[in-house]
Amino acid sequence: ASLLRLGRARHIRNELRIPLAVQGTGDLYGFDSVIEYDAARLRLLGVHRTHAASGALVAVGSGTPGVLALSVASSQPLAHTTVLSLHFARQSRRGGPAAAAVRIRHARIAGFER
């Protein structure tokens, strides 16, 4: 089985960067996911593909503050590693670690399991 996981956040200058990784076994050709974040504390700057997803199609829906819809599709299996990097600006330093304000609400994996 394959799954998505948010990795350890990194602070670079005024940005918070959170990796989105694929883990598990079997071939994974895509996924749909909804990520929630605290819009009072974070502002989405962008979603960046890593080398592992360089040939994949990536669609990002960010029309609703605090909700990020992601779809990734590839003709080749995605590597079981970080495929996307979520970049945020911190709007407020209150409320504890900003990375705690980001979570995966839903994920649907597309692939062929072995």
N, C-alpha and C positions, 0 to 999 in steps of 0.2 A: 504494500500500500504506500501511497505517496501523500505527503501533506505539506502545507505551507507553514512557515514559522517566521516571526519577526525576530531578527537578531539583535545583538547589543548595539545600542545607540552610540553614535560618536558626535561629539561637539566640535565643529570646525568653524572658527570665527563665531559669527552669530547664527550659524545654522546647526540644526539637529538633523543628522542623517541616520536613517534606520534601514538596515538591509532586510529585504524580503527573500527568504531562501526556500528552495524546494528540498525536501528530505524524503527518504524512504527508499523503496525498491521498485523496480518495474519502470517501463518507459512512460514518460510523461510528455505529452504533446501540447498541453495548454491548461489554462485554468481561468476561472472567473472568481473574483474575490471582492468583498466589501470590507473596507478598512474604516474604522471609526476613530476620530481624534477629537480632542477638546478644542473647539474653535476659539474659545475664549483665551486659551493658552498658546495655541499654535496656529500658524498660517501656512498653508501648503505653498511651497515654492515650485515644486516639480517632482516628476517621477523619471528616473534615469535608468536605462537598461545597462546591465553589465555585459562584459564580454560573453558570458555564458548564454545570454539571450540576444546576441547581436543579430541573428537571422530571424528572430521572431517578430511577429506583428504584435504591437502593444497598443491598446486603447485605454484611455483614461477619462473617466467622468468625474468632474469635480464641481458640478453646478450647485451643490448643496453644501454650505459650510459644515464641517465636521464629518462629512461622508465622502469617501473616495472609492469609486468603482473601478476595478481593474480587470481587463481581459487580456490574456496572452495566448497566442496560437503560434505553433511552429510546425514545419513539415518534418523536422528532425527532432528526436528526443531532446528535451532540455536536460542539461547537466544538473545533478543533485548538488546544488550549491546556490549562492546568492545570484538571483536573476534580475532583481530590481533594487534600486535605492530610492527611498522616500525622503525628500528634502523638505524641511520645515523651518520657518523662522519662529523664534520664541516671541510671543506677544506679551507674556506675563511671567514673572519668576515666582509667583505665588502658587501654592498648591502642591509642592513636592516636585520630584523629578519629572521633567516634561515627557520623557520617554514613556512613563506610566500612563500618559494621557492618550496613547495609541494602542489599538487592539484590532485583531481580526474578528469581524462579526460573522462573516460567512465565507466559505471557500468551496468551490466545486472543481474537482480535478478531472481532466480529460486525458485518457491514455490507455495503454494496454498493460495490464498488470501481469506479472509472471509469477 
